Amino acid sequence: MNIENIAFLSQMLTGIGFDKQIAYRLMQHICFKPSSFTLEELISKDKDRMACSLFFERKDDAYECSFYDASFLKEINLPDITLYSVSIAETDQKMLGINWTDSQRSASFDLNNEATWKREMQIEQVLTDLSLLSETAEGKYYADCLKLKHWSLVPSLQSYLISLNSLRARFEVNQRFYFFEGKGISLEEAYRFLLNRWLEKKLLAQKKKEAGAVTEVAIDTLVVKKRKGKLKK
């Protein structure tokens, strides 16, 4: 195993803000000698979150990381209201308390012992609540927001969000950041860049909405004038 290569990659990545434990995660993959592999890292920033996918490729006896993809999810604020006997705030807290990335088999699992599959029972209850919320258009919007908030940065749950792409575009922005000669954009710089992109996106959407409202008013005014003109004739 090329320890110097692992040390170089670890230093490069910790230098831009990744956790020092990334060295061991690199070793866990590199020991299998794959042609390429990806590391997933989730970073919390205030109440926003950023998921980073680092791509590694083998070159002879060493590995290179040329870039990482960052997905920024802006905080999704939800109202403290109850629909169909389901509290949105309580459901939000329940989902926050579930480790959605935990897909490993438990050595203590026993089908006859509910305590060993408590997580799965919690997930089932949450899905029941989300299904109840989705019975109305308003409730479905909040149910979709909850799914997006807690699942969007979990790779294994992406298939459940395919139908939410239009909603996802309102809260999430993505960007690829490259490394050059062992140096790259720091996580702090990447966060600020993506936050600015999200704010720009929100501003453009607001301007588009306001322009649409003005157009509708103009059309309504024109229709009224035409009607008045016909009445005079």
Buried (B, 14 or more C-beta within 10 A) or exposed (E): EBEEBBEBBBEBBBEBBBEEEBBEBBEEBBEEEEEEBEBBBEBEBEEBBBBBBBBBEBEEEEBBBEBBBBBBBBEBEEEEEEBEEBBBEEBBEBBEEBEBEEEEEEEEEEEEEEEBBEBEEBBEEBEEBBBBBBEEEEBBEBBBBBBBBBBBBBEEBEEEBEEBEEBBEBBBBEBEBEBEEEEBBBBEEBBEBBBEBBEEBEEEEEEEEEEEEEEEEEEEEEEEEEEEEEEEE
